[in-house]
Amino acid sequence: MLPSVTNLLSIAPGTEETFSDLLASPSFRLEQIVSNGQASAQGYWYDQPNPEWVLLLQGAATLQFENGTIQLTQGDSCLIPAHSRHRVEFTSTDAIWLALHYPSHP
């Protein structure tokens, strides 16, 4: 039996933001996020207990942190440390992300 193939750049038509787990284990979770212009709700901040590495495969996005913003374009990646308050300020209608969540080490 051959392994299945997943095309990370194919987007199903729609307007909802989708989150799909690609790989998961007790030590990490890799997900694909397809954004169609979505942003965090006004005043909402993520404050995650674990680090998150994000890679923008396609499109453009802006991440806002308490001390400034980061512009991301296709191919850019960013490591968001645990408990680093942040929000998604902007995404293009064709934004596709990979997000790797993993536990902090003491």
Phi and psi in degrees as a GROMACS rama.xvg file:
@    title "Ramachandran Plot"
@    xaxis  label "Phi"
@    yaxis  label "Psi"
@TYPE xy
-84.428  150.145  LEU-2
-65.0436  151.4  PRO-3
-78.5208  154.266  SER-4
-111.874  135.131  VAL-5
-121.01  128.937  THR-6
-95.3914  110.273  ASN-7
-73.535  -10.9992  LEU-8
-101.12  -1.61014  LEU-9
-84.9533  135.8  SER-10
-121.867  127.762  ILE-11
-72.4708  139.344  ALA-12
-61.4845  145.553  PRO-13
154.601  176.873  GLY-14
-118.826  -5.83685  THR-15
-82.8784  148.54  GLU-16
-78.8773  135.303  GLU-17
-119.819  145.121  THR-18
-124.408  121.474  PHE-19
-128.971  120.566  SER-20
-69.9915  128.225  ASP-21
-97.8462  -41.8753  LEU-22
-144.797  145.551  LEU-23
-152.488  146.4  ALA-24
-151.27  177.373  SER-25
-63.5013  -19.0897  PRO-26
-104.944  -6.78672  SER-27
-164.808  164.743  PHE-28
-142.286  127.154  ARG-29
-111.144  123.289  LEU-30
-127.7  153.016  GLU-31
-101.587  134.44  GLN-32
-121.605  126.384  ILE-33
-111.029  116.258  VAL-34
-107.034  137.718  SER-35
-117.373  55.213  ASN-36
88.0788  7.06521  GLY-37
-73.0262  154.937  GLN-38
-142.364  164.64  ALA-39
-63.9345  148.546  SER-40
-59.6665  146.194  ALA-41
-53.718  127.356  GLN-42
83.6957  -4.67117  GLY-43
-88.84  132.885  TYR-44
-125.233  131.798  TRP-45
-74.9339  140.411  TYR-46
-142.506  81.358  ASP-47
-86.6496  142.804  GLN-48
-73.9185  -13.7777  PRO-49
-126.457  157.36  ASN-50
-64.74  155.864  PRO-51
-138.863  125.598  GLU-52
-101.876  127.152  TRP-53
-118.583  144.734  VAL-54
-129.069  124.13  LEU-55
-90.1723  105.849  LEU-56
-73.8341  -33.2154  LEU-57
-153.381  148.286  GLN-58
91.8639  -156.695  GLY-59
-142.544  152.693  ALA-60
-156.508  158.293  ALA-61
-128.226  125.382  THR-62
-104.384  131.219  LEU-63
-106.014  130.537  GLN-64
-113.804  169.074  PHE-65
-61.2092  -26.7332  GLU-66
-111.282  17.0459  ASN-67
150.167  -175.863  GLY-68
-123.34  156.518  THR-69
-125.714  127.725  ILE-70
-92.6186  131.478  GLN-71
-119.354  138.346  LEU-72
-126.452  172.797  THR-73
-45.007  125.364  GLN-74
93.8926  -10.1172  GLY-75
-79.2833  144.198  ASP-76
-129.687  161.452  SER-77
-152.971  135.788  CYS-78
-98.161  119.651  LEU-79
-101.011  111.233  ILE-80
-63.371  157.767  PRO-81
-55.5782  141.333  ALA-82
58.9505  24.1576  HIS-83
-90.0261  103.114  SER-84
-62.7382  127.787  ARG-85
-152.905  165.203  HIS-86
-147.488  157.875  ARG-87
-90.1927  111.765  VAL-88
-81.8237  -34.4984  GLU-89
-157.765  143.509  PHE-90
-138.51  145.271  THR-91
-73.5938  167.105  SER-92
-73.1646  -5.83596  THR-93
-121.019  24.3513  ASP-94
-74.8233  129.161  ALA-95
-128.066  125.838  ILE-96
-116.323  155.057  TRP-97
-113.997  136.028  LEU-98
-129.025  125.659  ALA-99
-110.172  116.563  LEU-100
-104.601  132.29  HIS-101
-150.176  156.471  TYR-102
-73.116  149.135  PRO-103
-72.8449  149.125  SER-104
-101.417  137.882  HIS-105
